[in-house]
Structures are given as C-alpha cells and as structure tokens.
Amino acid sequence: MTSYRRRRRIVAKAVGRVQGVGYRAFCAHEATRLLVEGYAKNLPDGRTVEVVAEADEPTLRTFIERLREGPTMSHVDSVTFRWEDSTGEFDGFEAVI
C-alpha cells in the first residue's frame, strides 16, 4: 500500500556568509539528492540567499537542516522559512544567477 504525502512549499532565507562560497550550488546538489524542486538565488544585500522549494513536508524538513549546515566555506547565521501550499510550477532545482 502506497501512502500519499502532500506536497508543500517553503520560502526560506539563509543569512550569513552564503554568497560567493558555493551555497547555491550546495542547495542545488542537496535538492537533487532529496528530489526537491525549486530554486536558490542571491539577494542584493550580499549576505542572504532565498530558497523556494517544493516536496513533501518530511523531505523539506530534512532540506532545511541541510540549508542550516551549508557547504564548507559558508557560515550560516540563520535560516528562516515559512510554509506555503505547493504550486507545482517547478521542474527540478535551479541555482539562479
């Protein structure tokens, strides 16, 4: 018997040394590994990356923990996020330039 897990969306902001250190590529790698769809992009303040991601809630919770860790060269001060309904608009995960 298969159980259906409802898809959700998070809109997250990772703050710290997260630009210019491979953080967006890290997000894309982890998203691909976890089958998360969405994007990561730098915000103009120079210290924030916005991540919009869709998957089932348990998978997104795991993804959030990975966002808090980040790649070796990063230093993540905080990750805040909000839950939203999934729109299904994504096909894969993209590190937006």
C-alpha positions as CSV (number, residue, x, y, z in Angstrom):
1,M,0.0,0.0,0.0
2,T,1.4,3.4,-1.0
3,S,0.9,6.4,1.1
4,Y,0.4,9.8,-0.5
5,R,2.4,12.7,1.0
6,R,1.0,16.1,0.3
7,R,3.5,18.4,-1.4
8,R,4.3,21.7,0.4
9,R,6.4,24.7,-0.3
10,I,8.9,26.6,1.8
11,V,10.2,30.1,1.2
12,A,13.4,30.3,3.1
13,K,16.1,32.9,3.7
14,A,19.6,31.8,4.6
15,V,21.7,34.7,6.1
16,G,25.4,34.8,6.8
17,R,28.4,34.1,4.6
18,V,26.3,32.4,1.9
19,Q,27.2,34.3,-1.2
20,G,30.3,33.6,-3.2
21,V,31.0,30.4,-1.3
22,G,29.1,27.8,-3.3
23,Y,26.0,27.9,-1.2
24,R,23.5,28.0,-4.2
25,A,25.3,25.1,-5.8
26,F,25.2,23.2,-2.5
27,C,21.4,23.9,-2.3
28,A,21.0,22.5,-5.9
29,H,23.1,19.4,-5.1
30,E,21.1,18.7,-1.9
31,A,17.8,19.4,-3.6
32,T,18.6,17.0,-6.4
33,R,19.7,14.3,-3.9
34,L,16.4,14.7,-1.9
35,L,14.2,15.2,-5.0
36,V,13.3,18.7,-4.0
37,E,12.2,21.2,-6.7
38,G,12.6,25.0,-6.8
39,Y,15.4,27.5,-6.8
40,A,18.1,29.3,-4.8
41,K,19.1,32.9,-5.6
42,N,21.3,35.6,-4.1
43,L,19.5,38.6,-2.7
44,P,21.0,42.1,-3.3
45,D,22.1,42.6,0.3
46,G,25.2,40.5,-0.2
47,R,24.5,38.2,2.7
48,T,21.2,36.4,2.0
49,V,20.2,33.6,-0.2
50,E,16.5,33.0,-0.9
51,V,15.4,29.4,-1.4
52,V,12.0,28.4,-2.7
53,A,11.5,24.6,-2.6
54,E,8.7,22.1,-3.0
55,A,8.5,18.5,-1.8
56,D,6.6,16.6,0.9
57,E,7.0,18.1,4.4
58,P,9.4,15.4,5.9
59,T,11.7,15.9,2.9
60,L,11.5,19.7,3.2
61,R,12.4,19.5,6.9
62,T,15.5,17.5,6.0
63,F,16.3,20.0,3.3
64,I,16.0,22.9,5.8
65,E,18.6,21.1,8.1
66,R,21.0,20.9,5.2
67,L,20.4,24.6,4.4
68,R,21.4,25.3,8.0
69,E,24.7,23.4,7.6
70,G,25.7,24.8,4.2
71,P,29.0,24.0,2.3
72,T,32.4,24.1,4.0
73,M,33.3,27.6,3.1
74,S,30.0,29.1,4.2
75,H,28.9,30.3,7.6
76,V,25.1,30.2,8.0
77,D,24.0,32.6,10.8
78,S,20.3,31.7,10.4
79,V,17.7,30.1,8.2
80,T,14.1,31.4,8.5
81,F,11.3,29.9,6.5
82,R,7.5,29.9,6.0
83,W,5.3,27.2,4.8
84,E,3.1,27.7,1.8
85,D,0.9,25.5,-0.5
86,S,2.8,23.9,-3.4
87,T,2.1,25.3,-6.8
88,G,3.8,22.6,-8.8
89,E,5.4,25.2,-11.0
90,F,9.0,23.8,-10.8
91,D,10.7,21.1,-12.8
92,G,13.9,20.3,-11.0
93,F,16.0,22.7,-8.9
94,E,17.9,25.7,-10.2
95,A,20.7,27.9,-8.7
96,V,19.6,31.2,-10.2
97,I,22.3,33.7,-11.2
